[in-house]
Amino acid sequence: MRYLHTILLLLTPTFLFSQIDTTKVKQLNEVIIKTDKKAVEQKADRIIYSFSNQTYLNSGTLMEGLKKLPGLIISDVAGMVYQGKQLEVYMDGRPLNMYSDELNTFLESLPANTVEKVEIITQPGAEFPATSGNAIINIITSKNAKKYITATYSNGYGYTNYDKSRHRFNNSVLVNAKNKLFAWQVQLGQSYSEKYQIDSFKSTNLLLSNNYSDKVNRLYFVKTGIKFNIKKDRVLINYDFNTSNNSANLDANGYNFASDNHNKNKRNFNDVMVIYQKRFENSAEKLDFSFNYNNSNSDLNSRNNNSTILDNNSTNKFYQFKTDFSNEFKFLDKPKFSTGFLADKLDFTTKNFDVKNLDYTRNTYALYSEMQSSYKSFDFILGGRLESYKIFGNTDTSTLNTFKQTRFFPNATIQYNISEDIFFNVNYNKKITLPNTSSLNPNNTSYQNQNITFSGNPNLNPTIFNNVEMKFSAFQYFTIGYSVSTASNQIATRIVENTSGVANVTENIPNVTIQNFNFGLPIPFMLFTQGLKKTLEFDFNPDKINFIYFYTDYQKNYLKGITNKGYWDFNIMMQILLPKDINFTTNYNTSTSGGNYYYYYVANNRLNEEVDITLSKKFLSNNLSVSIYCNDIFNTNYKNIAAVGTDYSYYNKYDSRRLGFSLSYKFPTKKGNVKEENIIPIENKEEKNSDK
């Protein structure tokens, strides 16, 4: 074992590289305890990326920050995928209920500096709804309040010059405080962005469509939270609101047509969360009740020569009630037991020119139990979730196929802890993915013309996943992982030919297998300048070193009836500390061409290829953070993919080269550091198992 440990140290000097972004101070009887928040935390079931002080992640929009995370791919074709797993998007522990173009527009509009951290949960346990599918990405916003009023102002500006100047800017302010009875938080913000994009559908001898879009997106948001302390119990109330007003001018031409359209898309989103947390004399015993309601309304209108050619509306209402109980038992190694109940309902309706063409309802009921225990160097998790679904509704012409089913979803994890910072685990879980509202929507939500059509499929069936994952992790950053998922009735989009040209359709695939291998390795530069012996002494500040981090993963999708070829994704991130405490960070992403990209597409080029650089520095006792960035400095990020089974390919290019800056100023106070209070619940295992 000692020999194995030495080998691992030689391979994984990752501890050098767990950057400290923020220092929390807790005071108990005048004893001050410092805990460090790391840039990356590798847990058994998830990986956590801190955004709050990572300037290369939080300088621009949230979308730009997410695209820099190793292994995470975001596209309009595949959605959001991490290490081969499609992600269900949560915000502060709750389903965001946004998909496709709507989700992408929201992420492109939300400033990254409003986010504290991002969790990618690759092994969701029984506590998470089985409908989480393969994996979850949980975007956690700022949530800390102190015993005095604190305020932080942030803004950013970005500039592109594709064929003319286009601009982006955002502003936000966060104010929070706490006293003996309650804590509160208010965050207000806005975002304005201009974007240029080219899309083209063509075969070797025919141009179906070539369109140029000039977009303007406007977003305004409010996030509020209040937390009452009732002796040991707590009540948390959160309300979020955001509204967007987006417009686009589209010039298009192709086989037998030319058009000049003006699109408008308005959307309102409301979310209310109420939680009552019951606490007992035994601190390990906890009981939570929560109710969540959110709704969104979207209007999409398109005009051509003063004539309305598109008028679509969709309304989404989501209700959820759940209760969670957890406790420890006094035998073996104090195993933790948790159980709970969930009930939720989704109502989704769509209209086309005031004609209701979809009325869709989904009811879900669930019970779960999970046990966590340890024995010597082993940790065990065993859980199960029983869920019942009923899906029904109708279109303007027919009744939907009713789906009514009750299923059991088991999960199990065994982890061997080689040391405190080195572990190996194996996980199995069974999950389900229900059709999202974007896939169901019978109205097109993207640009179309007489040669190209887009539409959803209201009769899609849920997808059942069986997931197996093996992961080795050392000192947070060094990882080797392998996962395989088999899916029945996988939901996917594809391009098919028809009499007028091509159609983008959504359908169920009977059987799919997805395999993924991933590898991450950090290399500190001090290894070459000071040698291995000095490096292994740990005698340095990990926030004050130069390093390079290399990540790659290989994915292959097995689908009957087509040629299956895998592809590699690569991410290289480097930090160099310049004089005057200036931090220089560069990030490079790329992938290999020729692989089957999201089942029915083949990449003709290296997708998502770009180089980003960021320069940052802190001033005024670290209260002022300033960064300058340039994304895609070589303007290499574009997409050229072939549609399997056709002679057509799709080309996409947007103004990805962007120069900008951001700043964040935390107004200083006369008080010293005190205990922080979280008032926006993120509802994950780490929070539940600790009292703040």
C-alpha positions as CSV (number, residue, x, y, z in Angstrom):
1,M,0.0,0.0,0.0
2,R,2.9,2.4,0.8
3,Y,4.3,1.7,-2.7
4,L,0.9,2.4,-4.3
5,H,0.6,5.7,-2.3
6,T,4.1,6.8,-3.6
7,I,3.1,6.1,-7.2
8,L,-0.1,8.1,-6.8
9,L,1.8,11.0,-5.4
10,L,4.1,11.0,-8.4
11,L,1.1,11.0,-10.7
12,T,-1.1,13.4,-8.8
13,P,0.4,16.5,-7.4
14,T,-3.1,18.0,-7.5
15,F,-3.1,19.2,-3.9
16,L,-0.8,21.9,-5.3
17,F,-3.7,23.3,-7.1
18,S,-6.8,23.4,-4.9
19,Q,-7.1,27.2,-5.1
20,I,-8.6,29.1,-2.1
21,D,-11.2,31.6,-3.3
22,T,-12.7,32.8,-0.1
23,T,-11.9,32.4,3.6
24,K,-14.8,31.9,6.0
25,V,-14.3,32.6,9.6
26,K,-16.4,31.0,12.4
27,Q,-16.1,32.3,15.9
28,L,-17.1,30.1,18.9
29,N,-16.2,31.4,22.4
30,E,-13.5,33.6,20.8
31,V,-11.9,30.7,19.0
32,I,-11.6,31.5,15.3
33,I,-11.7,28.6,12.8
34,K,-10.8,29.1,9.2
35,T,-12.2,26.9,6.4
36,D,-11.1,27.2,2.8
37,K,-13.4,27.2,-0.1
38,K,-11.6,25.4,-3.0
39,A,-11.8,26.1,-6.7
40,V,-12.7,22.5,-7.3
41,E,-14.1,19.8,-4.9
42,Q,-14.3,16.2,-6.0
43,K,-17.0,14.4,-4.0
44,A,-18.1,10.8,-4.3
45,D,-21.3,11.7,-6.3
46,R,-20.4,15.1,-7.7
47,I,-17.8,17.7,-8.7
48,I,-18.1,21.3,-7.5
49,Y,-16.7,24.3,-9.3
50,S,-16.5,27.6,-7.4
51,F,-17.4,30.6,-9.6
52,S,-17.3,33.3,-6.9
53,N,-13.6,34.1,-7.2
54,Q,-12.6,32.3,-10.3
55,T,-12.3,35.3,-12.7
56,Y,-11.8,33.1,-15.8
57,L,-15.2,31.6,-15.1
58,N,-17.2,34.7,-13.8
59,S,-15.9,37.5,-16.1
60,G,-18.7,37.1,-18.8
61,T,-22.0,35.4,-19.0
62,L,-23.0,32.2,-17.2
63,M,-23.0,30.4,-20.6
64,E,-19.4,31.5,-21.3
65,G,-18.3,30.3,-17.8
66,L,-20.0,26.9,-18.1
67,K,-18.4,26.3,-21.5
68,K,-15.0,26.5,-19.9
69,L,-15.7,23.7,-17.4
70,P,-13.8,20.5,-18.4
71,G,-16.0,17.8,-19.9
72,L,-19.1,20.0,-20.2
73,I,-20.5,20.5,-23.7
74,I,-23.4,22.9,-24.5
75,S,-25.0,23.1,-27.9
76,D,-28.3,23.7,-29.6
77,V,-28.3,20.1,-30.9
78,A,-27.3,18.1,-27.9
79,G,-28.3,20.4,-25.1
80,M,-26.1,20.2,-22.0
81,V,-23.9,17.1,-21.8
82,Y,-21.2,16.2,-19.2
83,Q,-19.0,13.2,-19.8
84,G,-21.6,11.7,-22.1
85,K,-24.5,12.3,-19.7
86,Q,-27.4,14.7,-20.5
87,L,-27.9,17.0,-17.7
88,E,-31.1,18.1,-16.0
89,V,-30.6,21.8,-15.1
90,Y,-31.4,22.9,-11.5
91,M,-31.0,26.3,-9.9
92,D,-30.5,26.4,-6.1
93,G,-31.5,22.8,-5.8
94,R,-34.8,23.1,-7.8
95,P,-35.6,22.1,-11.4
96,L,-35.3,25.2,-13.6
97,N,-37.9,23.9,-16.1
98,M,-36.2,25.6,-19.1
99,Y,-35.0,23.8,-22.2
100,S,-33.5,24.3,-25.6
101,D,-33.4,27.9,-27.0
102,E,-35.2,29.2,-23.9
103,L,-32.5,27.8,-21.6
104,N,-29.6,28.9,-23.8
105,T,-31.0,32.5,-24.0
106,F,-31.3,32.6,-20.2
107,L,-27.8,31.3,-19.6
108,E,-26.4,33.8,-22.2
109,S,-28.2,36.6,-20.4
110,L,-27.4,35.8,-16.8
111,P,-24.1,37.3,-15.5
112,A,-21.7,34.7,-14.3
113,N,-20.7,36.8,-11.3
114,T,-24.2,36.2,-9.8
115,V,-23.3,32.5,-9.3
116,E,-21.5,31.2,-6.3
117,K,-20.7,27.7,-7.5
118,V,-21.9,25.0,-9.9
119,E,-22.3,21.3,-8.9
120,I,-22.4,18.5,-11.5
121,I,-24.0,15.5,-9.9
122,T,-23.0,12.5,-11.9
123,Q,-24.4,9.9,-9.4
124,P,-27.8,11.3,-8.2
125,G,-28.9,9.2,-5.2
126,A,-32.4,8.3,-4.1
127,E,-33.0,11.7,-2.5
128,F,-33.1,13.2,-6.0
129,P,-36.1,12.6,-8.2
130,A,-35.6,9.6,-10.5
131,T,-36.7,12.0,-13.3
132,S,-33.2,13.6,-13.0
133,G,-32.1,11.0,-15.7
134,N,-28.4,10.6,-16.2
135,A,-27.1,13.5,-14.2
136,I,-27.8,17.0,-12.7
137,I,-26.2,20.4,-13.0
138,N,-27.1,22.5,-10.0
139,I,-26.3,26.3,-10.4
140,I,-26.1,27.8,-6.9
141,T,-26.5,31.6,-6.6
142,S,-24.9,33.8,-3.9
143,K,-26.6,33.0,-0.6
144,N,-24.6,34.2,2.4
145,A,-25.7,36.9,4.9
146,K,-23.8,38.3,7.9
147,K,-24.8,40.0,11.1
148,Y,-24.5,43.4,9.5
149,I,-25.6,44.9,6.2
150,T,-23.3,43.9,3.3
151,A,-23.5,45.0,-0.3
152,T,-21.8,43.9,-3.5
153,Y,-22.0,45.7,-6.8
154,S,-21.0,43.9,-10.0
155,N,-20.9,44.8,-13.7
156,G,-19.4,43.7,-16.9
157,Y,-19.0,44.8,-20.5
158,G,-18.3,42.8,-23.7
159,Y,-17.6,43.9,-27.3
160,T,-17.6,42.1,-30.6
161,N,-17.0,43.3,-34.2
162,Y,-18.1,40.7,-36.7
163,D,-19.4,43.0,-39.4
164,K,-20.2,45.9,-37.1
165,S,-19.9,46.7,-33.4
166,R,-22.1,44.8,-31.0
167,H,-22.2,45.3,-27.3
168,R,-23.1,43.5,-24.0
169,F,-23.3,44.9,-20.5
170,N,-24.8,43.8,-17.2
171,N,-25.2,45.3,-13.7
172,S,-26.3,43.7,-10.4
173,V,-26.3,44.6,-6.8
174,L,-26.6,42.2,-3.8
175,V,-27.6,43.4,-0.4
176,N,-28.0,41.1,2.7
177,A,-28.0,41.1,6.5
178,K,-29.1,39.1,9.5
179,N,-30.1,39.6,13.1
180,K,-31.2,37.3,16.0
181,L,-34.6,36.7,14.4
182,F,-34.1,36.6,10.7
183,A,-31.8,37.0,7.8
184,W,-32.6,38.5,4.4
185,Q,-31.2,39.0,0.9
186,V,-32.1,41.0,-2.2
187,Q,-30.4,40.8,-5.5
188,L,-31.4,43.0,-8.5
189,G,-29.8,42.9,-11.9
190,Q,-30.1,43.4,-15.6
191,S,-28.4,42.3,-18.8
192,Y,-28.3,43.6,-22.4
193,S,-26.6,41.7,-25.2
194,E,-26.3,41.9,-29.0
195,K,-25.4,38.8,-30.9
196,Y,-24.8,37.9,-34.6
197,Q,-25.3,34.4,-36.0
198,I,-25.2,32.6,-39.3
199,D,-27.0,29.3,-39.9
200,S,-27.0,27.3,-43.1
201,F,-28.6,24.0,-44.4
202,K,-27.2,22.6,-47.6
203,S,-26.2,19.5,-49.6
204,T,-23.4,19.1,-52.1
205,N,-25.5,20.6,-54.8
206,L,-28.4,22.5,-53.2
207,L,-28.6,25.4,-50.7
208,L,-31.8,24.9,-48.8
209,S,-31.4,27.9,-46.4
210,N,-28.9,30.5,-45.5
211,N,-30.0,32.9,-42.7
212,Y,-28.3,35.8,-40.9
213,S,-29.7,36.8,-37.5
214,D,-29.0,40.0,-35.6
215,K,-30.3,39.5,-32.0
216,V,-30.9,41.7,-29.0
217,N,-31.6,40.1,-25.6
218,R,-32.7,42.0,-22.5
219,L,-33.1,40.3,-19.1
220,Y,-34.1,41.8,-15.7
221,F,-34.1,39.7,-12.6
222,V,-34.9,39.8,-8.9
223,K,-33.9,37.2,-6.3
224,T,-35.1,37.6,-2.7
225,G,-34.8,35.4,0.4
226,I,-35.8,35.6,4.0
227,K,-35.1,33.2,6.8
228,F,-36.8,33.2,10.2
229,N,-35.4,31.4,13.3
230,I,-38.0,29.9,15.6
231,K,-35.9,28.6,18.4
232,K,-34.2,25.6,16.7
233,D,-36.6,25.5,13.8
234,R,-36.3,27.6,10.7
235,V,-38.6,29.0,8.0
236,L,-37.2,29.9,4.6
237,I,-39.1,31.9,1.9
238,N,-37.6,32.6,-1.5
239,Y,-39.0,34.5,-4.4
240,D,-37.4,34.8,-7.9
241,F,-38.6,36.7,-10.8
242,N,-37.0,37.3,-14.2
243,T,-38.4,38.8,-17.4
244,S,-36.9,38.9,-20.9
245,N,-37.7,40.9,-24.0
246,N,-35.7,39.6,-27.0
247,S,-35.8,40.6,-30.6
248,A,-34.1,39.5,-33.8
249,N,-33.9,40.5,-37.4
250,L,-33.4,37.5,-39.8
251,D,-32.4,37.8,-43.4
252,A,-32.7,34.4,-45.2
253,N,-32.5,33.1,-48.7
254,G,-32.3,29.6,-50.3
255,Y,-33.9,27.4,-52.9
256,N,-36.9,29.3,-54.3
257,F,-37.3,31.8,-51.5
258,A,-36.0,35.0,-49.8
259,S,-37.3,36.5,-46.6
260,D,-36.8,39.3,-44.2
261,N,-38.3,38.5,-40.8
262,H,-38.5,40.4,-37.5
263,N,-39.0,38.2,-34.4
264,K,-40.0,39.1,-30.9
265,N,-39.9,36.8,-27.9
266,K,-41.2,37.9,-24.5
267,R,-41.0,35.7,-21.4
268,N,-41.9,36.0,-17.7
269,F,-40.8,33.6,-15.0
270,N,-41.9,33.4,-11.3
271,D,-40.6,31.0,-8.6
272,V,-41.7,30.7,-5.0
273,M,-40.2,28.3,-2.5
274,V,-41.3,27.9,1.2
275,I,-39.4,25.5,3.5
276,Y,-40.0,24.6,7.2
277,Q,-37.1,23.0,8.8
278,K,-37.8,21.1,12.1
279,R,-34.8,20.5,14.3
280,F,-34.5,18.3,17.4
281,E,-32.3,17.8,20.5
282,N,-30.4,15.2,18.5
283,S,-28.7,17.4,15.9
284,A,-28.5,14.4,13.4
285,E,-32.4,14.2,13.4
286,K,-33.9,16.6,10.8
287,L,-37.4,17.0,9.3
288,D,-38.0,19.3,6.3
289,F,-41.3,20.3,4.6
290,S,-41.1,22.3,1.3
291,F,-43.4,23.7,-1.3
292,N,-42.3,25.0,-4.6
293,Y,-44.3,26.7,-7.4
294,N,-43.1,28.2,-10.6
295,N,-44.7,29.4,-13.8
296,S,-43.4,30.8,-17.0
297,N,-45.2,32.3,-20.0
298,S,-43.5,32.8,-23.4
299,D,-44.8,34.6,-26.5
300,L,-43.0,34.2,-29.9
301,N,-44.1,36.4,-32.8
302,S,-42.6,36.7,-36.2
303,R,-43.5,39.2,-39.0
304,N,-42.6,39.4,-42.6
305,N,-43.5,42.5,-44.7
306,N,-45.9,43.6,-41.9
307,S,-47.7,40.3,-42.1
308,T,-47.7,38.0,-39.0
309,I,-46.4,34.6,-40.0
310,L,-45.8,33.2,-36.6
311,D,-47.7,33.7,-33.3
312,N,-47.0,31.1,-30.6
313,N,-47.6,31.1,-26.9
314,S,-46.6,28.5,-24.2
315,T,-47.5,28.5,-20.5
316,N,-45.8,26.2,-18.0
317,K,-47.0,25.7,-14.4
318,F,-45.2,23.5,-11.9
319,Y,-46.2,22.5,-8.4
320,Q,-44.1,20.4,-6.0
321,F,-44.5,19.4,-2.3
322,K,-42.0,17.2,-0.5
323,T,-40.9,16.2,2.9
324,D,-37.5,14.8,4.0
325,F,-36.5,13.1,7.3
326,S,-33.0,12.0,8.3
327,N,-31.4,10.6,11.4
328,E,-28.4,8.6,12.6
329,F,-28.6,5.2,14.4
330,K,-26.4,4.1,17.3
331,F,-25.0,0.9,15.8
332,L,-22.0,0.0,13.6
333,D,-20.5,3.4,12.5
334,K,-23.6,5.5,13.1
335,P,-25.3,5.0,9.7
336,K,-27.4,7.8,8.4
337,F,-30.9,7.0,7.2
338,S,-33.1,9.3,5.2
339,T,-36.6,9.0,3.8
340,G,-39.1,11.2,2.1
341,F,-42.2,11.8,0.0
342,L,-42.7,13.9,-3.1
343,A,-45.7,15.0,-5.2
344,D,-45.6,17.3,-8.2
345,K,-47.7,18.4,-11.1
346,L,-46.8,19.9,-14.4
347,D,-49.4,21.8,-16.6
348,F,-48.2,22.8,-20.0
349,T,-50.3,24.4,-22.7
350,T,-49.4,25.9,-26.1
351,K,-51.2,28.1,-28.6
352,N,-50.8,28.8,-32.3
353,F,-52.6,32.0,-33.4
354,D,-54.9,31.7,-30.3
355,V,-55.8,28.1,-31.0
356,K,-54.8,25.8,-28.1
357,N,-52.9,23.0,-29.8
358,L,-51.6,21.2,-26.7
359,D,-52.9,20.7,-23.2
360,Y,-50.5,18.4,-21.3
361,T,-50.6,17.3,-17.7
362,R,-48.1,15.2,-15.8
363,N,-48.6,14.0,-12.2
364,T,-45.8,12.4,-10.2
365,Y,-45.8,10.7,-6.7
366,A,-42.6,9.3,-5.1
367,L,-41.4,7.6,-1.9
368,Y,-37.7,7.1,-1.2
369,S,-35.3,5.7,1.4
370,E,-31.6,5.7,1.6
371,M,-29.0,4.4,4.0
372,Q,-25.3,5.6,4.3
373,S,-22.8,3.7,6.4
374,S,-19.1,3.1,6.8
375,Y,-16.9,0.1,7.7
376,K,-13.1,0.7,8.1
377,S,-12.0,2.3,4.9
378,F,-15.2,1.6,3.0
379,D,-18.3,3.8,2.6
380,F,-21.6,2.4,1.5
381,I,-24.8,4.0,0.1
382,L,-27.9,1.9,-0.6
383,G,-31.2,3.5,-1.6
384,G,-34.4,3.1,-3.6
385,R,-37.1,5.3,-5.0
386,L,-40.6,4.3,-5.9
387,E,-42.2,6.7,-8.4
388,S,-45.7,6.7,-10.0
389,Y,-46.5,8.7,-13.2
390,K,-49.6,9.7,-15.0
391,I,-49.3,11.7,-18.3
392,F,-52.3,12.7,-20.3
393,G,-53.7,15.5,-22.4
394,N,-54.8,16.4,-25.9
395,T,-53.9,18.4,-29.0
396,D,-56.4,20.4,-31.1
397,T,-57.0,17.3,-33.3
398,S,-56.4,14.2,-31.1
399,T,-56.0,12.8,-27.6
400,L,-52.4,12.0,-26.4
401,N,-51.3,8.5,-25.6
402,T,-51.8,8.2,-21.9
403,F,-48.7,7.1,-19.9
404,K,-49.4,5.5,-16.5
405,Q,-46.8,3.6,-14.8
406,T,-45.2,2.8,-11.4
407,R,-41.5,2.0,-11.2
408,F,-38.8,1.2,-8.6
409,F,-35.4,2.9,-9.1
410,P,-32.5,1.5,-7.0
411,N,-29.1,3.1,-6.4
412,A,-26.0,1.7,-4.7
413,T,-22.4,3.1,-4.2
414,I,-19.4,1.5,-2.6
415,Q,-16.3,3.7,-2.0
416,Y,-12.8,2.6,-0.9
417,N,-10.9,5.5,0.8
418,I,-7.2,4.9,0.2
419,S,-6.5,8.0,2.2
420,E,-8.3,11.2,3.2
421,D,-7.8,12.7,-0.3
422,I,-7.7,9.6,-2.4
423,F,-10.7,7.3,-3.1
424,F,-12.1,4.9,-5.6
425,N,-15.9,4.3,-6.0
426,V,-18.3,2.3,-8.1
427,N,-21.9,3.4,-8.5
428,Y,-25.1,1.9,-10.1
429,N,-28.4,3.7,-10.4
430,K,-31.5,3.4,-12.5
431,K,-33.2,6.6,-13.6
432,I,-35.9,8.0,-15.9
433,T,-36.1,11.1,-18.1
434,L,-39.6,12.5,-18.9
435,P,-40.1,14.4,-22.1
436,N,-39.3,18.1,-21.6
437,T,-41.7,20.9,-22.7
438,S,-39.4,21.9,-25.6
439,S,-39.5,18.4,-27.0
440,L,-43.3,18.2,-26.6
441,N,-44.1,21.6,-28.0
442,P,-45.9,21.1,-31.4
443,N,-45.1,24.7,-32.4
444,N,-41.7,25.6,-33.8
445,T,-39.6,27.6,-31.4
446,S,-36.8,28.2,-33.8
447,Y,-36.5,29.9,-37.2
448,Q,-38.1,28.0,-40.1
449,N,-39.0,28.7,-43.7
450,Q,-40.6,26.8,-46.6
451,N,-37.6,24.5,-46.9
452,I,-36.9,23.8,-43.2
453,T,-39.4,23.0,-40.4
454,F,-39.0,22.5,-36.7
455,S,-41.5,21.0,-34.3
456,G,-41.9,18.9,-31.1
457,N,-43.7,15.6,-30.6
458,P,-46.5,15.6,-27.9
459,N,-46.5,11.7,-28.0
460,L,-43.0,11.1,-26.8
461,N,-42.4,8.4,-24.2
462,P,-40.1,8.6,-21.1
463,T,-36.6,7.2,-21.3
464,I,-35.3,4.6,-18.9
465,F,-31.5,4.7,-18.0
466,N,-29.3,2.1,-16.3
467,N,-26.1,3.9,-15.3
468,V,-22.8,2.4,-14.1
469,E,-19.9,4.6,-13.2
470,M,-16.4,4.0,-11.8
471,K,-14.3,6.9,-10.6
472,F,-10.8,7.3,-9.1
473,S,-10.0,10.7,-7.6
474,A,-6.9,12.1,-5.8
475,F,-6.4,15.5,-4.3
476,Q,-9.5,17.0,-5.9
477,Y,-8.2,17.5,-9.4
478,F,-6.7,14.2,-10.6
479,T,-9.4,11.9,-11.8
480,I,-9.9,8.8,-13.9
481,G,-13.4,7.7,-14.7
482,Y,-15.4,5.4,-16.8
483,S,-19.2,5.2,-17.2
484,V,-21.6,3.3,-19.3
485,S,-25.3,4.0,-19.7
486,T,-28.0,2.0,-21.5
487,A,-31.2,3.8,-22.5
488,S,-34.5,2.5,-23.6
489,N,-36.7,5.0,-25.6
490,Q,-34.0,7.7,-25.6
491,I,-35.4,11.0,-26.8
492,A,-33.3,12.5,-29.6
493,T,-33.7,15.0,-32.5
494,R,-32.7,14.2,-36.1
495,I,-32.9,15.8,-39.6
496,V,-35.1,13.9,-42.1
497,E,-35.8,14.7,-45.7
498,N,-39.4,15.5,-46.9
499,T,-41.0,16.8,-50.1
500,S,-40.2,20.5,-49.2
501,G,-36.7,20.0,-48.0
502,V,-35.8,18.9,-44.4
503,A,-37.5,18.7,-41.1
504,N,-36.0,18.7,-37.6
505,V,-38.0,16.0,-35.7
506,T,-38.0,14.6,-32.2
507,E,-38.5,10.9,-31.6
508,N,-37.8,7.9,-29.3
509,I,-34.8,5.7,-30.1
510,P,-35.5,2.0,-28.9
511,N,-32.1,1.2,-27.5
512,V,-28.9,3.3,-27.1
513,T,-25.6,2.6,-25.2
514,I,-23.3,5.5,-24.2
515,Q,-19.7,4.9,-23.1
516,N,-17.4,7.6,-21.7
517,F,-13.8,7.5,-20.4
518,N,-12.3,10.7,-18.8
519,F,-9.0,11.7,-17.4
520,G,-7.8,14.8,-15.6
521,L,-4.2,15.7,-14.6
522,P,-2.8,18.9,-13.0
523,I,0.9,19.8,-13.4
524,P,2.4,22.5,-11.2
525,F,5.3,24.4,-12.7
526,M,7.2,24.2,-9.4
527,L,7.6,20.5,-10.1
528,F,10.1,21.5,-12.8
529,T,11.7,24.5,-11.0
530,Q,12.0,23.2,-7.5
531,G,11.8,19.4,-7.9
532,L,9.6,16.7,-6.7
533,K,10.9,16.7,-3.1
534,K,10.0,20.4,-2.5
535,T,6.7,19.9,-4.3
536,L,5.7,17.1,-1.9
537,E,6.4,19.1,1.2
538,F,3.1,21.0,0.8
539,D,4.9,24.1,2.1
540,F,3.3,26.8,-0.1
541,N,0.1,28.7,-0.6
542,P,-1.8,26.8,-3.3
543,D,-3.4,30.1,-4.4
544,K,0.1,31.4,-5.3
545,I,1.5,28.9,-7.7
546,N,1.6,28.4,-11.5
547,F,0.1,25.3,-13.0
548,I,-1.4,23.7,-16.1
549,Y,-4.4,21.4,-16.0
550,F,-5.1,18.8,-18.7
551,Y,-8.4,17.1,-19.2
552,T,-9.8,14.8,-21.8
553,D,-12.7,12.4,-22.3
554,Y,-13.6,9.9,-25.0
555,Q,-17.3,9.2,-25.8
556,K,-18.9,6.6,-28.1
557,N,-22.6,6.2,-28.7
558,Y,-23.8,2.8,-29.9
559,L,-26.9,3.0,-32.0
560,K,-28.3,0.2,-34.2
561,G,-28.4,0.9,-37.9
562,I,-25.7,3.6,-38.2
563,T,-21.9,3.6,-38.1
564,N,-20.7,4.4,-34.6
565,K,-17.5,6.3,-34.2
566,G,-16.3,7.9,-31.0
567,Y,-14.7,11.3,-30.4
568,W,-12.4,13.0,-27.9
569,D,-12.9,16.3,-26.1
570,F,-9.9,18.2,-24.7
571,N,-9.6,21.0,-22.2
572,I,-6.3,22.7,-21.2
573,M,-6.4,25.4,-18.5
574,M,-3.3,27.3,-17.3
575,Q,-2.7,29.8,-14.5
576,I,0.4,32.1,-14.4
577,L,0.9,34.6,-11.6
578,L,2.5,37.8,-13.0
579,P,4.2,40.6,-11.1
580,K,2.0,42.9,-9.0
581,D,-0.3,39.9,-8.1
582,I,-1.9,39.9,-11.6
583,N,-3.4,36.5,-12.4
584,F,-3.2,35.3,-16.0
585,T,-5.5,32.4,-17.0
586,T,-5.9,30.8,-20.4
587,N,-8.4,28.1,-21.4
588,Y,-8.4,26.0,-24.5
589,N,-11.2,23.7,-25.7
590,T,-11.4,21.5,-28.7
591,S,-12.7,18.1,-29.9
592,T,-11.8,15.6,-32.7
593,S,-13.9,15.5,-35.9
594,G,-15.6,12.6,-37.5
595,G,-17.4,11.1,-34.5
596,N,-21.1,10.5,-34.0
597,Y,-22.2,13.6,-32.2
598,Y,-25.5,13.1,-30.4
599,Y,-26.6,9.9,-32.2
600,Y,-27.8,11.2,-35.6
601,Y,-25.1,13.8,-36.4
602,V,-21.4,13.5,-37.4
603,A,-19.0,16.3,-36.7
604,N,-17.2,17.6,-39.8
605,N,-15.0,19.9,-37.8
606,R,-13.4,20.2,-34.4
607,L,-16.4,21.5,-32.3
608,N,-16.3,24.1,-29.6
609,E,-12.6,25.0,-30.4
610,E,-11.5,28.2,-28.9
611,V,-8.8,29.9,-26.8
612,D,-9.9,32.3,-24.0
613,I,-7.6,34.4,-21.9
614,T,-8.3,36.4,-18.7
615,L,-6.2,38.9,-16.7
616,S,-7.4,39.8,-13.2
617,K,-6.3,41.6,-10.1
618,K,-7.7,42.6,-6.7
619,F,-7.5,46.1,-5.2
620,L,-8.6,48.0,-2.1
621,S,-7.9,45.2,0.4
622,N,-9.4,42.6,-2.0
623,N,-12.8,44.4,-2.0
624,L,-12.4,45.3,-5.6
625,S,-11.9,42.6,-8.2
626,V,-11.2,43.6,-11.8
627,S,-10.7,41.4,-14.8
628,I,-10.1,41.8,-18.6
629,Y,-10.9,38.9,-20.9
630,C,-10.9,37.9,-24.5
631,N,-12.9,34.8,-25.6
632,D,-12.1,32.9,-28.7
633,I,-9.2,35.1,-29.7
634,F,-8.5,33.1,-32.9
635,N,-12.2,33.1,-33.9
636,T,-12.2,29.3,-34.4
637,N,-15.5,28.3,-32.7
638,Y,-18.0,27.2,-35.3
639,K,-20.1,24.1,-36.1
640,N,-20.3,22.0,-39.2
641,I,-22.2,18.7,-38.7
642,A,-23.7,16.2,-41.1
643,A,-27.2,14.7,-40.7
644,V,-27.0,10.9,-40.7
645,G,-29.1,9.4,-43.5
646,T,-29.2,12.5,-45.6
647,D,-26.9,14.5,-47.9
648,Y,-27.4,17.6,-45.9
649,S,-25.1,19.4,-43.4
650,Y,-25.7,22.2,-40.9
651,Y,-23.3,25.1,-40.4
652,N,-23.5,27.5,-37.5
653,K,-21.2,30.5,-36.6
654,Y,-21.8,33.2,-34.0
655,D,-19.7,36.1,-32.9
656,S,-17.8,34.1,-30.3
657,R,-14.7,36.3,-30.3
658,R,-15.4,38.8,-27.5
659,L,-13.4,41.4,-25.6
660,G,-14.6,42.6,-22.3
661,F,-14.1,43.4,-18.7
662,S,-15.9,42.9,-15.4
663,L,-15.6,44.3,-11.9
664,S,-17.1,43.4,-8.5
665,Y,-16.9,45.7,-5.5
666,K,-17.8,44.7,-2.0
667,F,-18.6,47.7,0.1
668,P,-16.4,47.5,3.2
669,T,-18.0,47.5,6.7
670,K,-16.6,48.4,10.1
671,K,-17.4,45.0,11.5
672,G,-15.1,42.0,11.7
673,N,-15.8,38.6,10.2
674,V,-18.7,36.7,11.7
675,K,-20.6,33.6,11.0
676,E,-22.4,33.5,7.7
677,E,-26.0,32.4,7.3
678,N,-27.3,30.7,4.1
679,I,-30.8,31.9,3.3
680,I,-31.3,30.4,-0.2
681,P,-31.6,26.7,0.3
682,I,-29.7,24.6,-2.2
683,E,-31.1,21.3,-1.0
684,N,-28.2,18.9,-1.5
685,K,-26.6,16.3,0.6
686,E,-23.8,18.5,1.8
687,E,-26.2,21.1,3.2
688,K,-28.6,18.5,4.8
689,N,-25.8,16.8,6.7
690,S,-24.6,20.0,8.3
691,D,-26.1,22.7,10.5
692,K,-25.0,26.2,9.7
